[in-house]
Amino acid sequence: MSSSEINLAEFQKIELRVGEIMQVERLEGTKALLVLRVNLGEEERTLVAGLAPYYRPEEMLGKKVVVLTNLEPAVIRGVKSEGMLLAADDGQGKVSLLTVDRDIAPGSKVR
C-alpha cells in the first residue's frame, strides 16, 4: 500500500452529505474567501471556502453540493467553518464545485 492509499475502514469514517447553498458572502478583508450557509437537511452550517476567484456569490446560491461534514471545525479569519465543500481543481486555474445531477434532499448521504 502506498502512503496515499487508505483502507476501507478509514474511508468509511468519511461522512459526505448533499448540502444546498442558502447564503454566500465574501469574507471582508480577503480576496479568495467566501462564507457560505449550507442546508444539510436537519441542520444548517457555516463553511468558509477559498472559491471567490472562481465563483461569484450569486451563482452559487441554490446549488446542491457535496460537503465533508465530519471534518474538525476550524476558525478561519475569525469565522468558524464547520465542514468543507468538495471541488475539483485541474491545476491550471479551473475549479469546479462537485454538484449533484438530480434533485435530491439536502442531508442525503453520499456513498
Secondary structure, 3 states (H helix, E strand, C coil): CCCCCCCHHHHCCCCEEEEEEEEEEECCCCCCCEEEEEECCCCEEEEEECCCCCCCHHHHCCCEEEEECCCCCEEECCEEECCEECEEECCCCCEEECECCCCCCCCCECC
